[in-house]
Amino acid sequence: ERAAFEGGMARLLLPEKALASLLDYSLSWHLYEVLRRPGTGLQQLCSPSGDGGRVEAFERAAVLISNYAAQLEAQGDWQWAVYVLMDARRDPLLRGLINAEYIVRDILTRHS
């Protein structure tokens, strides 16, 4: 199952697999949000196993989240960018990969 995730499902989260634009992360983020919820099987696929697969999956998720937040801010939806970043803080594995507090403070400073 892990090989199926790393080889296939993880690639589904790339924007070029979902939309024509390489810079539109919206559908990829929403798909990730659905898949990471309990009961979807993603938790088991990304469970600790001692190998680099789990780390790589969460690094990809961190990049996806950061890029989607940047896209939202660039579109003028900075409040939603804050939501996306703060929502990522709920996951302890992502918390170490995304410095959400710093990024949110930066966004709030720019838009206050």
Sequence and secondary structure as in RCSB ss.txt:
>XXXX:A:sequence
ERAAFEGGMARLLLPEKALASLLDYSLSWHLYEVLRRPGTGLQQLCSPSGDGGRVEAFERAAVLISNYAAQLEAQ
GDWQWAVYVLMDARRDPLLRGLINAEYIVRDILTRHS
>XXXX:A:secstr
 HHHIIIIIHHHTSHHHHSS TT  HHHHHHHHHHTSTTSSHHHHTS  SSHHHHHHHHHHHHHHHHHHHHHHHT
T HHHHHHHHHHHTTSHHHHTT  HHHHHHHHHHHT 
